[in-house]
Amino acid sequence: MPTIAQFHGISIYMFMEIGQPHRLPHFHVYYGEYTASFAIDPPTLLEGLLPRRQMRLVLAWAELNQEELQANWERVQRGQTPLRIQGI
C-alpha cells in the first residue's frame, strides 16, 4: 500500500484491491492505533475513527489537495503507483 503523504504522525495511503472494484474514490489514514478511510469528493469520513484534531487536519489536507487525490485515484485504478502529496 503506497504512502502518499505523512504529516503530524498521520500516514495516508491509497491502493487498489486486485479483483475488487472500489465503491468510490477514497484514501486510508493511519494514526497510531487509529485507522479510517475518507472519500475524496467531498472529503468525508467513510469509516473508522481518528482523534478530533487529526480528523480536522486530514479533512483540511484533503480539501486542499482534492485535485491531486483524484489524479492519484485515477493512477491507482490504472495500476500505476500514486504520487506523493505534500502534507500540512
Backbone as JSON Lines, residues from 0, in Angstrom:
{"i":0,"aa":"M","n":[0.85,-1.16,0.0],"ca":[0.0,0.0,0.0],"c":[0.91,1.24,0.0]}
{"i":1,"aa":"P","n":[0.98,1.96,-1.09],"ca":[1.88,3.12,-1.18],"c":[1.45,4.29,-0.3]}
{"i":2,"aa":"T","n":[2.43,4.87,0.38],"ca":[2.2,6.07,1.18],"c":[2.15,7.27,0.24]}
{"i":3,"aa":"I","n":[1.1,8.07,0.35],"ca":[1.04,9.26,-0.5],"c":[1.33,10.53,0.28]}
{"i":4,"aa":"A","n":[1.22,10.48,1.63],"ca":[1.54,11.66,2.43],"c":[1.76,11.25,3.88]}
{"i":5,"aa":"Q","n":[2.58,12.05,4.57],"ca":[2.79,11.89,6.01],"c":[2.96,13.27,6.62]}
{"i":6,"aa":"F","n":[2.25,13.51,7.71],"ca":[2.36,14.78,8.43],"c":[1.78,14.62,9.83]}
{"i":7,"aa":"H","n":[2.42,15.24,10.8],"ca":[1.96,15.23,12.2],"c":[1.65,13.83,12.71]}
{"i":8,"aa":"G","n":[2.46,12.85,12.33],"ca":[2.24,11.47,12.77],"c":[1.15,10.73,12.02]}
{"i":9,"aa":"I","n":[0.56,11.38,11.03],"ca":[-0.52,10.79,10.23],"c":[0.07,10.25,8.93]}
{"i":10,"aa":"S","n":[-0.29,9.02,8.58],"ca":[0.14,8.42,7.31],"c":[-1.08,8.19,6.44]}
{"i":11,"aa":"I","n":[-0.96,8.58,5.16],"ca":[-2.08,8.47,4.23],"c":[-1.68,7.56,3.08]}
{"i":12,"aa":"Y","n":[-2.55,6.61,2.77],"ca":[-2.28,5.6,1.75],"c":[-3.43,5.54,0.75]}
{"i":13,"aa":"M","n":[-3.1,5.03,-0.43],"ca":[-4.12,4.79,-1.44],"c":[-3.71,3.53,-2.18]}
{"i":14,"aa":"F","n":[-4.65,2.62,-2.39],"ca":[-4.33,1.39,-3.1],"c":[-5.56,0.84,-3.79]}
{"i":15,"aa":"M","n":[-5.29,-0.09,-4.7],"ca":[-6.37,-0.78,-5.4],"c":[-6.38,-2.23,-4.95]}
{"i":16,"aa":"E","n":[-7.54,-2.73,-4.62],"ca":[-7.68,-4.13,-4.28],"c":[-7.87,-4.9,-5.58]}
{"i":17,"aa":"I","n":[-6.91,-5.74,-5.9],"ca":[-6.95,-6.5,-7.14],"c":[-8.22,-7.35,-7.19]}
{"i":18,"aa":"G","n":[-8.95,-7.21,-8.29],"ca":[-10.17,-8.0,-8.48],"c":[-11.36,-7.49,-7.69]}
{"i":19,"aa":"Q","n":[-11.18,-6.43,-6.92],"ca":[-12.26,-5.89,-6.11],"c":[-12.46,-4.41,-6.47]}
{"i":20,"aa":"P","n":[-13.44,-4.09,-7.29],"ca":[-13.64,-2.68,-7.62],"c":[-14.04,-1.89,-6.37]}
{"i":21,"aa":"H","n":[-13.41,-0.76,-6.17],"ca":[-13.74,0.09,-5.04],"c":[-15.08,0.78,-5.26]}
{"i":22,"aa":"R","n":[-15.74,1.1,-4.18],"ca":[-17.07,1.71,-4.26],"c":[-17.03,3.16,-4.7]}
{"i":23,"aa":"L","n":[-16.02,3.93,-4.27],"ca":[-15.88,5.32,-4.68],"c":[-14.46,5.77,-4.36]}
{"i":24,"aa":"P","n":[-14.0,6.85,-4.98],"ca":[-12.64,7.32,-4.74],"c":[-12.41,7.65,-3.27]}
{"i":25,"aa":"H","n":[-11.39,7.04,-2.68],"ca":[-11.12,7.24,-1.26],"c":[-9.66,6.99,-0.94]}
{"i":26,"aa":"F","n":[-9.28,7.3,0.29],"ca":[-7.93,7.04,0.77],"c":[-8.01,6.56,2.22]}
{"i":27,"aa":"H","n":[-6.91,5.98,2.69],"ca":[-6.85,5.39,4.02],"c":[-5.89,6.19,4.89]}
{"i":28,"aa":"V","n":[-6.23,6.31,6.17],"ca":[-5.44,7.09,7.11],"c":[-5.11,6.23,8.33]}
{"i":29,"aa":"Y","n":[-3.85,6.33,8.75],"ca":[-3.38,5.63,9.95],"c":[-2.73,6.65,10.87]}
{"i":30,"aa":"Y","n":[-3.11,6.61,12.13],"ca":[-2.52,7.47,13.15],"c":[-2.45,6.64,14.43]}
{"i":31,"aa":"G","n":[-1.25,6.19,14.77],"ca":[-1.11,5.31,15.93],"c":[-1.99,4.09,15.77]}
{"i":32,"aa":"E","n":[-2.84,3.85,16.76],"ca":[-3.73,2.69,16.7],"c":[-5.04,2.99,15.97]}
{"i":33,"aa":"Y","n":[-5.21,4.21,15.49],"ca":[-6.43,4.62,14.79],"c":[-6.3,4.39,13.28]}
{"i":34,"aa":"T","n":[-7.41,3.99,12.68],"ca":[-7.47,3.87,11.22],"c":[-8.82,4.43,10.75]}
{"i":35,"aa":"A","n":[-8.8,4.97,9.54],"ca":[-10.03,5.5,8.97],"c":[-9.89,5.55,7.46]}
{"i":36,"aa":"S","n":[-11.0,5.62,6.77],"ca":[-10.99,5.85,5.33],"c":[-11.89,7.04,5.04]}
{"i":37,"aa":"F","n":[-11.49,7.81,4.01],"ca":[-12.16,9.05,3.67],"c":[-12.48,9.1,2.18]}
{"i":38,"aa":"A","n":[-13.65,9.59,1.84],"ca":[-13.99,9.87,0.45],"c":[-13.19,11.08,0.0]}
{"i":39,"aa":"I","n":[-12.92,11.15,-1.3],"ca":[-12.15,12.26,-1.85],"c":[-13.04,13.47,-2.15]}
{"i":40,"aa":"D","n":[-14.2,13.24,-2.73],"ca":[-15.03,14.37,-3.15],"c":[-16.49,14.12,-2.8]}
{"i":41,"aa":"P","n":[-16.98,14.82,-1.79],"ca":[-16.28,15.74,-0.92],"c":[-15.51,14.97,0.15]}
{"i":42,"aa":"P","n":[-14.48,15.59,0.73],"ca":[-13.73,14.9,1.78],"c":[-14.62,14.63,2.99]}
{"i":43,"aa":"T","n":[-14.93,13.36,3.21],"ca":[-15.77,12.96,4.34],"c":[-15.31,11.62,4.87]}
{"i":44,"aa":"L","n":[-15.53,11.41,6.15],"ca":[-15.2,10.14,6.78],"c":[-16.15,9.05,6.28]}
{"i":45,"aa":"L","n":[-15.58,7.95,5.81],"ca":[-16.39,6.81,5.38],"c":[-16.54,5.79,6.5]}
{"i":46,"aa":"E","n":[-15.41,5.47,7.13],"ca":[-15.45,4.52,8.24],"c":[-14.19,4.68,9.08]}
{"i":47,"aa":"G","n":[-14.25,4.2,10.29],"ca":[-13.11,4.28,11.19],"c":[-13.23,5.47,12.13]}
{"i":48,"aa":"L","n":[-12.11,5.77,12.78],"ca":[-12.11,6.8,13.8],"c":[-10.72,7.4,13.93]}
{"i":49,"aa":"L","n":[-10.66,8.71,14.12],"ca":[-9.44,9.43,14.42],"c":[-9.74,10.4,15.56]}
{"i":50,"aa":"P","n":[-8.73,10.75,16.35],"ca":[-8.95,11.82,17.33],"c":[-9.38,13.1,16.61]}
{"i":51,"aa":"R","n":[-10.1,13.96,17.31],"ca":[-10.7,15.15,16.7],"c":[-9.67,16.03,15.99]}
{"i":52,"aa":"R","n":[-8.52,16.29,16.61],"ca":[-7.51,17.16,15.99],"c":[-7.0,16.55,14.68]}
{"i":53,"aa":"Q","n":[-6.7,15.26,14.68],"ca":[-6.2,14.6,13.47],"c":[-7.29,14.51,12.41]}
{"i":54,"aa":"M","n":[-8.52,14.35,12.82],"ca":[-9.64,14.33,11.87],"c":[-9.7,15.67,11.14]}
{"i":55,"aa":"R","n":[-9.6,16.76,11.89],"ca":[-9.66,18.08,11.25],"c":[-8.47,18.32,10.34]}
{"i":56,"aa":"L","n":[-7.27,17.86,10.74],"ca":[-6.1,18.01,9.89],"c":[-6.27,17.25,8.57]}
{"i":57,"aa":"V","n":[-6.74,16.01,8.66],"ca":[-6.92,15.2,7.45],"c":[-7.97,15.82,6.53]}
{"i":58,"aa":"L","n":[-9.08,16.27,7.09],"ca":[-10.11,16.88,6.25],"c":[-9.63,18.16,5.59]}
{"i":59,"aa":"A","n":[-8.88,18.98,6.32],"ca":[-8.33,20.21,5.74],"c":[-7.33,19.89,4.64]}
{"i":60,"aa":"W","n":[-6.46,18.91,4.9],"ca":[-5.46,18.48,3.91],"c":[-6.16,17.97,2.65]}
{"i":61,"aa":"A","n":[-7.18,17.13,2.83],"ca":[-7.89,16.56,1.69],"c":[-8.59,17.64,0.88]}
{"i":62,"aa":"E","n":[-9.15,18.62,1.56],"ca":[-9.82,19.73,0.87],"c":[-8.82,20.5,0.01]}
{"i":63,"aa":"L","n":[-7.64,20.76,0.56],"ca":[-6.61,21.49,-0.17],"c":[-6.01,20.7,-1.33]}
{"i":64,"aa":"N","n":[-6.09,19.37,-1.26],"ca":[-5.42,18.52,-2.24],"c":[-6.38,17.63,-3.03]}
{"i":65,"aa":"Q","n":[-7.62,18.07,-3.18],"ca":[-8.62,17.24,-3.88],"c":[-8.19,16.87,-5.29]}
{"i":66,"aa":"E","n":[-7.65,17.81,-6.04],"ca":[-7.25,17.51,-7.42],"c":[-6.15,16.46,-7.45]}
{"i":67,"aa":"E","n":[-5.15,16.6,-6.57],"ca":[-4.05,15.63,-6.53],"c":[-4.56,14.25,-6.09]}
{"i":68,"aa":"L","n":[-5.47,14.25,-5.12],"ca":[-6.05,12.98,-4.67],"c":[-6.83,12.3,-5.79]}
{"i":69,"aa":"Q","n":[-7.63,13.06,-6.52],"ca":[-8.4,12.48,-7.62],"c":[-7.47,11.95,-8.7]}
{"i":70,"aa":"A","n":[-6.4,12.7,-9.02],"ca":[-5.43,12.23,-10.02],"c":[-4.75,10.95,-9.55]}
{"i":71,"aa":"N","n":[-4.42,10.88,-8.28],"ca":[-3.81,9.66,-7.74],"c":[-4.79,8.49,-7.8]}
{"i":72,"aa":"W","n":[-6.06,8.76,-7.5],"ca":[-7.07,7.69,-7.57],"c":[-7.12,7.11,-8.99]}
{"i":73,"aa":"E","n":[-7.11,7.98,-9.98],"ca":[-7.15,7.52,-11.36],"c":[-5.89,6.74,-11.71]}
{"i":74,"aa":"R","n":[-4.73,7.17,-11.21],"ca":[-3.47,6.44,-11.44],"c":[-3.57,5.03,-10.84]}
{"i":75,"aa":"V","n":[-4.04,4.94,-9.61],"ca":[-4.12,3.66,-8.92],"c":[-5.08,2.72,-9.65]}
{"i":76,"aa":"Q","n":[-6.18,3.24,-10.15],"ca":[-7.15,2.4,-10.85],"c":[-6.6,1.87,-12.17]}
{"i":77,"aa":"R","n":[-5.59,2.55,-12.71],"ca":[-4.91,2.06,-13.92],"c":[-3.73,1.16,-13.59]}
{"i":78,"aa":"G","n":[-3.53,0.87,-12.3],"ca":[-2.43,0.01,-11.88],"c":[-1.11,0.74,-11.72]}
{"i":79,"aa":"Q","n":[-1.14,2.06,-11.71],"ca":[0.08,2.85,-11.55],"c":[0.26,3.24,-10.09]}
{"i":80,"aa":"T","n":[1.5,3.53,-9.74],"ca":[1.82,3.96,-8.38],"c":[1.37,5.4,-8.18]}
{"i":81,"aa":"P","n":[0.7,5.7,-7.06],"ca":[0.3,7.08,-6.81],"c":[1.51,7.95,-6.49]}
{"i":82,"aa":"L","n":[1.37,9.25,-6.74],"ca":[2.43,10.21,-6.48],"c":[2.3,10.75,-5.06]}
{"i":83,"aa":"R","n":[3.42,11.18,-4.49],"ca":[3.42,11.77,-3.16],"c":[2.72,13.14,-3.21]}
{"i":84,"aa":"I","n":[2.03,13.46,-2.14],"ca":[1.37,14.75,-1.97],"c":[1.93,15.37,-0.7]}
{"i":85,"aa":"Q","n":[2.28,16.64,-0.76],"ca":[2.85,17.32,0.4],"c":[1.84,17.4,1.53]}
{"i":86,"aa":"G","n":[2.32,17.2,2.75],"ca":[1.47,17.31,3.93],"c":[1.3,18.77,4.34]}
{"i":87,"aa":"I","n":[0.66,18.95,5.49],"ca":[0.48,20.32,6.02],"c":[1.25,20.47,7.31]}
